[in-house]
Amino acid sequence: MAITAAQVKQLRDSTGAGMMDAKKALTETDGDMDAAVDWLRTKGLSKAAKKSGRTAAEGLVAVSIEGNTGVAIEVNAETDFVAKNAEFQGMVADIARAALKVDDVDALAQADIGGKSVADTLTDKIAKIGENMSLRRMRKLQGDTLVSYVHNAMADGMGKIGVLVATSGGGEDFARQVAMHVAAANPAALGEADLDPAIVEKERQVQMEIARESGKPEQVIEKMIEGRMKKFMSEVTLTGQAFVVNPDLTVAEAAKEAGAEITGFIRMEVGEGIEKREEDFAAEVAKAAQG
């Protein structure tokens, strides 16, 4: 019978097996999904499946630049120990280079590195190293001048926090200072116009509730809200923040002095937004002993 791509994907997702192995298993079992899982198990090709339920919140962010294009990727593992593994780091570097040639994380998962797709390479590493891993995300940035910065780099171009900054004018030294600022200050957006309107409205409502608790007249509350929202913008927008290199200036003022325009940035930190599951240490040791 004909094996569909959807069947192959389903088997890969449930077992962690490589694409060709999943297809062969389905072919050998006439498309019977349960039998295909058993076939993979008998061949020792579903080792990664045991790891797939574990939380992978450690790992590395890698940044890479080629010409006027930069990319940041995050590849997760379960422990910081694996992030320091040279073999894991080499794989992450290969994935970052491949990311320069694709447009999104789904395409990156299918991109070729060393004769295998990124997805299959990850599956192989899961089976070999014994930890769950995942290609979580990628983002691209373009600009006249592009610089990267990695905070506390573990290897060339990779660490826990990776930053890309795009500028027009001003030179690389200023752009690199901005990248270091972004790593430290973690702005939510470039400027006010780039902030999610829902975030702005939520903050406004919070500040209104706080102001009304004071019992002051409505016209006074309006002025209070105006001042507090201005302060909020100065805290969460890159151009409004006090520049870490010279706190007497905002980033926008520093850019003007440098003759530069900041056109975009990416800041990516390992594990941000992932809910880490805390487990009893004794229970974790017992689980590891069971395999």
Backbone hydrogen bonds in HBPLUS format (Angstrom, degrees):
<---DONOR---> <-ACCEPTOR-->    atom                        ^
c    i                          cat <-CA-CA->   ^        H-A-AA   ^      H-
h    n   atom  resd res      DA  || num        DHA   H-A  angle D-A-AA Bond
n    s   type  num  typ     dist DA aas  dist angle  dist       angle   num
A0008-VAL N   A0004-THR O   3.16 MM   4  6.53 158.5  2.21 147.4 153.0     1
A0009-LYS N   A0005-ALA O   2.91 MM   4  6.14 161.0  1.95 149.8 154.9     2
A0010-GLN N   A0006-ALA O   2.96 MM   4  6.14 158.4  2.01 144.8 150.7     3
A0011-LEU N   A0007-GLN O   3.01 MM   4  6.25 160.0  2.05 150.0 154.7     4
A0012-ARG N   A0008-VAL O   2.91 MM   4  6.12 158.3  1.95 150.4 157.1     5
A0013-ASP N   A0009-LYS O   2.87 MM   4  6.05 163.3  1.90 154.3 158.4     6
A0014-SER N   A0010-GLN O   3.09 MM   4  6.27 149.0  2.19 141.6 149.5     7
A0015-THR N   A0011-LEU O   3.01 MM   4  6.05 138.6  2.19 144.7 154.4     8
A0016-GLY N   A0012-ARG O   2.66 MM   4  5.03 150.8  1.74 142.1 149.0     9
A0022-ALA N   A0018-GLY O   2.88 MM   4  6.06 157.5  1.93 153.1 159.5    10
A0023-LYS N   A0019-MET O   2.96 MM   4  6.20 159.0  2.00 149.7 155.5    11
A0024-LYS N   A0020-MET O   2.93 MM   4  6.10 157.3  1.98 144.1 150.4    12
A0025-ALA N   A0021-ASP O   2.90 MM   4  6.09 157.3  1.95 147.2 153.6    13
A0026-LEU N   A0022-ALA O   3.07 MM   4  6.31 158.7  2.12 148.4 153.2    14
A0027-THR N   A0023-LYS O   2.96 MM   4  6.16 152.6  2.03 145.5 153.6    15
A0028-GLU N   A0024-LYS O   2.83 MM   4  6.03 160.2  1.87 153.4 158.3    16
A0029-THR N   A0025-ALA O   3.13 MM   4  6.26 133.2  2.36 136.6 148.1    17
A0031-GLY N   A0026-LEU O   2.73 MM   5  4.57 162.7  1.76 145.9 146.2    18
A0030-ASP N   A0027-THR O   3.40 MM   3  5.22 169.1  2.41 104.5 104.6    19
A0032-ASP N   A0029-THR O   3.11 MM   3  5.55 163.6  2.13 116.8 122.0    20
A0036-ALA N   A0032-ASP O   2.83 MM   4  6.00 146.0  1.94 148.4 159.3    21
A0037-VAL N   A0033-MET O   2.97 MM   4  6.29 149.4  2.07 148.3 155.8    22
A0038-ASP N   A0034-ASP O   3.13 MM   4  6.45 160.7  2.17 146.7 151.3    23
A0039-TRP N   A0035-ALA O   2.83 MM   4  6.08 149.7  1.92 143.6 152.9    24
A0040-LEU N   A0036-ALA O   2.97 MM   4  6.22 158.5  2.01 147.8 152.3    25
A0041-ARG N   A0037-VAL O   2.99 MM   4  6.27 155.2  2.05 146.6 154.0    26
A0042-THR N   A0038-ASP O   2.92 MM   4  6.19 157.5  1.97 151.3 156.6    27
A0043-LYS N   A0039-TRP O   3.13 MM   4  6.37 136.7  2.32 139.1 150.5    28
A0043-LYS N   A0040-LEU O   3.13 MM   3  5.10 128.0  2.41  93.1 107.1    29
A0045-LEU N   A0040-LEU O   2.86 MM   5  5.05 165.4  1.88 153.1 149.9    30
A0044-GLY N   A0041-ARG O   3.02 MM   3  4.99 155.8  2.08 101.0 108.5    31
A0049-ALA N   A0046-SER O   3.03 MM   3  5.48 146.7  2.15 109.4 118.8    32
A0050-LYS N   A0047-LYS O   3.31 MM   3  6.08 147.5  2.43 118.0 123.1    33
A0051-LYS N   A0048-ALA O   2.96 MM   3  5.40 141.1  2.12 109.9 120.8    34
A0052-SER N   A0049-ALA O   3.29 MM   3  5.28 146.9  2.41 100.0 108.9    35
A0054-ARG N   A0051-LYS O   3.07 MM   3  5.73 166.0  2.09 124.4 128.9    36
A0058-GLU N   A0077-ALA O   2.87 MM  19  5.11 148.7  1.97 170.0 164.0    37
A0077-ALA N   A0058-GLU O   3.02 MM  19  5.11 149.8  2.11 100.9 108.9    38
A0060-LEU N   A0075-VAL O   2.96 MM  15  5.60 159.7  2.00 160.8 163.4    39
A0075-VAL N   A0060-LEU O   2.98 MM  15  5.60 165.7  2.00 167.3 170.9    40
A0061-VAL N   A0159-GLY O   2.85 MM  98  5.52 167.4  1.87 164.9 169.2    41
A0159-GLY N   A0061-VAL O   2.95 MM  98  5.52 152.5  2.03 153.9 161.6    42
A0062-ALA N   A0073-ILE O   2.99 MM  11  5.43 153.0  2.06 142.2 150.9    43
A0073-ILE N   A0062-ALA O   2.92 MM  11  5.43 157.8  1.97 154.2 161.6    44
A0063-VAL N   A0157-GLY O   2.92 MM  94  5.50 158.3  1.97 156.9 163.9    45
A0064-SER N   A0071-VAL O   2.97 MM   7  5.43 152.2  2.05 151.9 158.4    46
A0071-VAL N   A0064-SER O   2.84 MM   7  5.43 152.2  1.92 157.7 166.3    47
A0066-GLU N   A0069-THR O   2.84 MM   3  5.45 167.6  1.86 167.2 171.2    48
A0069-THR N   A0066-GLU O   3.14 MM   3  5.45 161.1  2.17 124.5 129.8    49
A0143-GLY N   A0068-ASN O   3.21 MM  75  5.54 146.9  2.33 136.9 145.4    50
A0070-GLY N   A0141-LEU O   2.75 MM  71  5.13 159.3  1.79 160.8 165.5    51
A0141-LEU N   A0070-GLY O   2.88 MM  71  5.13 155.1  1.94 144.6 146.7    52
A0072-ALA N   A0139-ARG O   2.89 MM  67  5.38 155.7  1.95 155.7 163.0    53
A0139-ARG N   A0072-ALA O   2.89 MM  67  5.38 150.0  1.98 151.1 160.0    54
A0074-GLU N   A0137-ARG O   3.04 MM  63  5.53 150.0  2.13 153.4 151.7    55
A0136-ARG N   A0074-GLU O   2.99 MM  62  5.62 145.8  2.11 148.8 158.6    56
A0076-ASN N   A0134-SER O   2.77 MM  58  5.15 157.9  1.82 158.8 159.8    57
A0134-SER N   A0076-ASN O   3.04 MM  58  5.15 147.2  2.15 128.6 134.1    58
A0084-LYS N   A0080-ASP O   3.24 MM   4  6.58 130.4  2.50 142.0 153.6    59
A0084-LYS N   A0081-PHE O   3.17 MM   3  5.37 141.1  2.33  99.0 109.7    60
A0085-ASN N   A0082-VAL O   2.87 MM   3  4.96 160.2  1.90 109.1 115.4    61
A0089-GLN N   A0085-ASN O   2.95 MM   4  6.23 161.6  1.98 156.1 162.0    62
A0090-GLY N   A0086-ALA O   2.91 MM   4  6.08 151.3  2.00 142.7 150.0    63
A0091-MET N   A0087-GLU O   3.12 MM   4  6.41 154.1  2.19 144.2 150.4    64
A0092-VAL N   A0088-PHE O   2.99 MM   4  6.30 159.3  2.03 151.8 157.4    65
A0093-ALA N   A0089-GLN O   2.95 MM   4  6.20 156.2  2.01 149.2 155.3    66
A0094-ASP N   A0090-GLY O   3.08 MM   4  6.33 154.2  2.15 144.3 150.9    67
A0095-ILE N   A0091-MET O   2.96 MM   4  6.26 154.0  2.03 149.9 157.3    68
A0096-ALA N   A0092-VAL O   2.93 MM   4  6.18 155.6  1.99 149.3 155.8    69
A0097-ARG N   A0093-ALA O   3.12 MM   4  6.39 156.5  2.18 146.8 152.2    70
A0098-ALA N   A0094-ASP O   3.04 MM   4  6.30 156.3  2.10 145.6 152.3    71
A0099-ALA N   A0095-ILE O   2.92 MM   4  6.13 141.0  2.08 144.7 155.5    72
A0100-LEU N   A0097-ARG O   3.29 MM   3  5.63 147.9  2.40 104.6 112.7    73
A0101-LYS N   A0098-ALA O   3.07 MM   3  5.71 160.0  2.12 116.7 122.7    74
A0102-VAL N   A0099-ALA O   3.32 MM   3  5.37 169.4  2.33 106.5 109.7    75
A0108-LEU N   A0104-ASP O   2.98 MM   4  6.25 149.1  2.08 145.3 155.2    76
A0109-ALA N   A0105-VAL O   2.98 MM   4  6.18 147.6  2.09 142.9 149.8    77
A0110-GLN N   A0107-ALA O   3.16 MM   3  5.34 135.4  2.37  99.2 110.8    78
A0111-ALA N   A0108-LEU O   3.02 MM   3  4.88 149.6  2.12  98.8 108.4    79
A0119-ALA N   A0109-ALA O   2.87 MM  10  4.99 153.4  1.94 152.8 144.0    80
A0118-VAL N   A0111-ALA O   2.89 MM   7  5.82 127.7  2.17 153.5 169.4    81
A0113-ILE N   A0116-LYS O   2.77 MM   3  5.55 166.6  1.78 166.7 167.6    82
A0116-LYS N   A0113-ILE O   3.36 MM   3  5.55 164.3  2.39 108.3 112.9    83
A0121-THR N   A0117-SER O   2.89 MM   4  6.12 154.0  1.96 149.8 157.9    84
A0122-LEU N   A0118-VAL O   2.93 MM   4  6.17 156.7  1.99 151.3 156.6    85
A0123-THR N   A0119-ALA O   3.05 MM   4  6.34 156.7  2.11 144.1 150.6    86
A0124-ASP N   A0120-ASP O   2.96 MM   4  6.22 157.1  2.01 147.8 153.2    87
A0125-LYS N   A0121-THR O   3.02 MM   4  6.30 153.6  2.09 145.3 152.5    88
A0126-ILE N   A0122-LEU O   2.87 MM   4  6.15 150.3  1.96 151.9 160.3    89
A0127-ALA N   A0123-THR O   3.14 MM   4  6.42 162.0  2.17 149.4 152.9    90
A0128-LYS N   A0124-ASP O   2.97 MM   4  6.18 149.3  2.06 143.3 152.4    91
A0129-ILE N   A0125-LYS O   2.76 MM   4  5.70 173.0  1.77 153.3 155.8    92
A0130-GLY N   A0126-ILE O   2.83 MM   4  5.30 144.7  1.96 132.3 143.2    93
A0145-THR N   A0167-THR O   2.95 MM  22  5.17 146.1  2.07 159.5 162.2    94
A0167-THR N   A0145-THR O   2.89 MM  22  5.17 156.6  1.95 145.4 153.2    95
A0147-VAL N   A0165-VAL O   3.06 MM  18  5.53 156.6  2.12 151.7 159.1    96
A0165-VAL N   A0147-VAL O   3.03 MM  18  5.53 157.7  2.08 153.0 157.7    97
A0149-TYR N   A0163-VAL O   2.94 MM  14  5.14 146.9  2.05 143.2 146.2    98
A0163-VAL N   A0149-TYR O   2.81 MM  14  5.14 149.0  1.91 155.5 164.3    99
A0151-HIS N   A0161-ILE O   2.96 MM  10  5.36 152.7  2.03 149.0 157.1   100
A0154-MET N   A0158-MET O   2.91 MM   4  6.10 146.9  2.02 140.6 151.3   101
A0155-ALA N   A0158-MET O   3.42 MM   3  5.52 163.9  2.45 146.0 144.4   102
A0158-MET N   A0155-ALA O   3.14 MM   3  5.52 162.2  2.18 136.7 131.5   103
A0270-VAL N   A0160-LYS O   2.86 MM 110  5.28 161.8  1.89 156.3 161.9   104
A0162-GLY N   A0268-MET O   2.89 MM 106  5.35 164.8  1.91 158.8 162.8   105
A0268-MET N   A0162-GLY O   2.92 MM 106  5.35 166.8  1.94 161.8 165.8   106
A0164-LEU N   A0266-ILE O   2.93 MM 102  5.08 155.1  1.99 142.0 148.2   107
A0266-ILE N   A0164-LEU O   2.87 MM 102  5.08 152.8  1.94 145.6 148.6   108
A0166-ALA N   A0264-GLY O   2.90 MM  98  5.13 173.8  1.90 147.3 146.3   109
A0263-THR N   A0166-ALA O   2.87 MM  97  5.49 148.4  1.97 134.4 143.5   110
A0168-SER N   A0261-GLU O   2.80 MM  93  5.13 147.9  1.90 144.4 155.1   111
A0261-GLU N   A0168-SER O   2.93 MM  93  5.13 144.7  2.05 135.8 147.1   112
A0175-ALA N   A0171-GLY O   3.38 MM   4  6.60 164.6  2.41 143.5 148.0   113
A0176-ARG N   A0172-GLU O   2.83 MM   4  6.01 151.3  1.91 151.1 158.3   114
A0177-GLN N   A0173-ASP O   3.09 MM   4  6.37 148.6  2.19 142.2 150.4   115
A0177-GLN N   A0174-PHE O   3.07 MM   3  5.05 117.5  2.48  95.0 110.5   116
A0178-VAL N   A0174-PHE O   2.97 MM   4  6.34 153.9  2.04 152.0 159.3   117
A0179-ALA N   A0175-ALA O   2.94 MM   4  6.25 149.9  2.03 142.3 150.9   118
A0180-MET N   A0176-ARG O   3.00 MM   4  6.28 153.8  2.07 146.9 152.8   119
A0181-HIS N   A0177-GLN O   2.95 MM   4  6.23 151.2  2.03 143.4 152.0   120
A0182-VAL N   A0178-VAL O   2.84 MM   4  6.16 157.6  1.89 153.7 159.2   121
A0183-ALA N   A0179-ALA O   3.07 MM   4  6.34 156.1  2.13 145.7 151.5   122
A0184-ALA N   A0180-MET O   3.14 MM   4  6.40 153.8  2.21 144.7 151.0   123
A0185-ALA N   A0181-HIS O   2.75 MM   4  5.84 172.3  1.75 167.5 169.4   124
A0186-ASN N   A0182-VAL O   2.96 MM   4  5.27 149.0  2.06 135.8 140.9   125
A0188-ALA N   A0236-VAL O   2.70 MM  48  5.28 146.4  1.81 140.8 151.9   126
A0238-LEU N   A0189-ALA O   2.84 MM  49  6.22 163.2  1.87 159.1 164.3   127
A0239-THR N   A0190-LEU O   3.02 MM  49  6.12 173.1  2.03 168.4 167.6   128
A0194-ASP N   A0191-GLY O   2.98 MM   3  5.37 146.9  2.09 109.2 119.4   129
A0195-LEU N   A0192-GLU O   3.20 MM   3  5.46 160.7  2.24 108.8 114.6   130
A0199-ILE N   A0196-ASP O   2.94 MM   3  5.39 129.9  2.20 111.9 124.4   131
A0200-VAL N   A0196-ASP O   3.25 MM   4  6.66 157.2  2.30 152.1 158.6   132
A0201-GLU N   A0197-PRO O   2.90 MM   4  6.09 165.1  1.92 151.9 155.7   133
A0202-LYS N   A0198-ALA O   2.97 MM   4  6.02 155.7  2.03 140.0 146.9   134
A0203-GLU N   A0199-ILE O   3.05 MM   4  6.25 160.7  2.09 146.7 151.4   135
A0204-ARG N   A0200-VAL O   2.95 MM   4  6.20 156.3  2.00 148.1 155.2   136
A0205-GLN N   A0201-GLU O   2.95 MM   4  6.19 159.7  1.99 151.0 155.5   137
A0206-VAL N   A0202-LYS O   3.02 MM   4  6.28 158.1  2.07 148.6 154.5   138
A0207-GLN N   A0203-GLU O   2.92 MM   4  6.15 164.8  1.94 153.4 157.2   139
A0208-MET N   A0204-ARG O   2.89 MM   4  6.11 147.1  2.00 145.8 155.4   140
A0209-GLU N   A0205-GLN O   3.02 MM   4  6.27 158.5  2.07 148.4 153.1   141
A0210-ILE N   A0206-VAL O   3.03 MM   4  6.32 159.5  2.08 149.6 155.3   142
A0211-ALA N   A0207-GLN O   2.89 MM   4  6.04 161.2  1.92 145.2 150.7   143
A0212-ARG N   A0208-MET O   2.88 MM   4  6.05 156.1  1.94 149.3 155.6   144
A0213-GLU N   A0209-GLU O   3.18 MM   4  6.36 137.2  2.38 139.3 149.3   145
A0213-GLU N   A0210-ILE O   3.22 MM   3  5.30 132.5  2.45  96.3 108.8   146
A0214-SER N   A0211-ALA O   3.04 MM   3  5.47 149.6  2.14 106.9 115.9   147
A0215-GLY N   A0212-ARG O   3.08 MM   3  5.47 155.5  2.14 108.7 115.8   148
A0220-VAL N   A0217-PRO O   3.04 MM   3  5.37 126.8  2.34 105.4 119.1   149
A0221-ILE N   A0217-PRO O   2.97 MM   4  6.30 154.8  2.04 151.0 159.2   150
A0222-GLU N   A0218-GLU O   2.95 MM   4  6.26 152.0  2.02 151.2 157.6   151
A0224-MET N   A0220-VAL O   2.96 MM   4  6.29 152.2  2.04 148.0 156.7   152
A0225-ILE N   A0221-ILE O   2.82 MM   4  6.10 159.5  1.87 155.8 160.7   153
A0226-GLU N   A0222-GLU O   3.02 MM   4  6.23 158.1  2.06 143.9 149.8   154
A0227-GLY N   A0223-LYS O   3.10 MM   4  6.34 160.0  2.14 147.1 151.3   155
A0228-ARG N   A0224-MET O   2.95 MM   4  6.17 158.4  1.99 151.1 157.6   156
A0229-MET N   A0225-ILE O   2.86 MM   4  5.97 157.8  1.91 155.4 160.5   157
A0230-LYS N   A0226-GLU O   3.13 MM   4  6.25 148.1  2.23 138.6 147.1   158
A0231-LYS N   A0227-GLY O   3.07 MM   4  6.35 153.3  2.15 141.9 148.9   159
A0232-PHE N   A0228-ARG O   2.90 MM   4  6.14 152.9  1.97 141.8 149.8   160
A0233-MET N   A0229-MET O   2.94 MM   4  6.18 160.6  1.98 147.7 151.5   161
A0234-SER N   A0230-LYS O   3.08 MM   4  6.35 148.6  2.19 141.4 150.0   162
A0235-GLU N   A0231-LYS O   3.14 MM   4  6.41 125.2  2.45 139.3 153.2   163
A0235-GLU N   A0232-PHE O   3.01 MM   3  5.18 141.2  2.17 100.7 112.4   164
A0236-VAL N   A0232-PHE O   3.08 MM   4  6.35 146.3  2.20 153.2 162.2   165
A0237-THR N   A0233-MET O   3.11 MM   4  5.72 149.5  2.21 146.1 148.7   166
A0240-GLY N   A0237-THR O   3.16 MM   3  5.27 130.4  2.42  98.5 111.7   167
A0241-GLN N   A0237-THR O   3.09 MM   4  6.20 127.8  2.38 149.5 162.3   168
A0241-GLN N   A0238-LEU O   3.28 MM   3  5.42 146.4  2.40 102.7 111.7   169
A0252-ALA N   A0239-THR O   3.07 MM  13  4.53 150.9  2.16 132.1 125.4   170
A0251-VAL N   A0241-GLN O   2.89 MM  10  5.94 140.7  2.05 165.1 175.9   171
A0243-PHE N   A0249-LEU O   2.83 MM   6  5.85 169.7  1.84 156.1 159.3   172
A0246-ASN N   A0243-PHE O   3.03 MM   3  5.26 127.1  2.32 104.5 118.0   173
A0249-LEU N   A0246-ASN O   2.93 MM   3  5.88 170.8  1.94 132.8 135.8   174
A0254-ALA N   A0250-THR O   2.91 MM   4  6.20 157.9  1.96 151.9 158.3   175
A0255-ALA N   A0251-VAL O   2.86 MM   4  6.05 153.5  1.93 147.1 154.3   176
A0256-LYS N   A0252-ALA O   3.05 MM   4  6.30 153.9  2.12 143.0 149.7   177
A0257-GLU N   A0253-GLU O   3.02 MM   4  6.31 158.6  2.07 148.0 153.2   178
A0258-ALA N   A0254-ALA O   2.99 MM   4  6.21 145.7  2.11 142.4 152.0   179
A0260-ALA N   A0255-ALA O   2.85 MM   5  4.98 173.1  1.85 151.6 149.9   180
A0259-GLY N   A0256-LYS O   3.11 MM   3  5.05 154.9  2.18 100.0 107.8   181
A0272-GLU N   A0269-GLU O   3.34 MM   3  5.87 173.2  2.35 130.8 131.0   182
A0274-ILE N   A0271-GLY O   3.05 MM   3  5.41 165.6  2.07 133.3 134.2   183
A0283-ALA N   A0280-ASP O   3.06 MM   3  5.21 115.6  2.49  98.5 114.1   184
A0284-GLU N   A0280-ASP O   2.93 MM   4  6.25 148.1  2.03 150.5 160.6   185
A0285-VAL N   A0281-PHE O   2.94 MM   4  6.27 156.6  1.99 153.4 159.2   186
A0286-ALA N   A0282-ALA O   2.98 MM   4  6.20 158.4  2.02 145.8 151.9   187
A0287-LYS N   A0283-ALA O   2.91 MM   4  6.12 151.3  2.00 142.4 150.2   188
A0288-ALA N   A0284-GLU O   2.94 MM   4  6.20 156.5  1.99 147.1 153.2   189
A0289-ALA N   A0285-VAL O   2.95 MM   4  6.19 151.3  2.03 147.2 155.1   190
A0290-GLN N   A0286-ALA O   3.17 MM   4  6.40 136.0  2.37 138.3 149.0   191
A0290-GLN N   A0287-LYS O   3.15 MM   3  5.19 130.6  2.40  95.4 108.4   192
A0291-GLY N   A0288-ALA O   3.08 MM   3  5.18 147.6  2.19  99.5 109.4   193
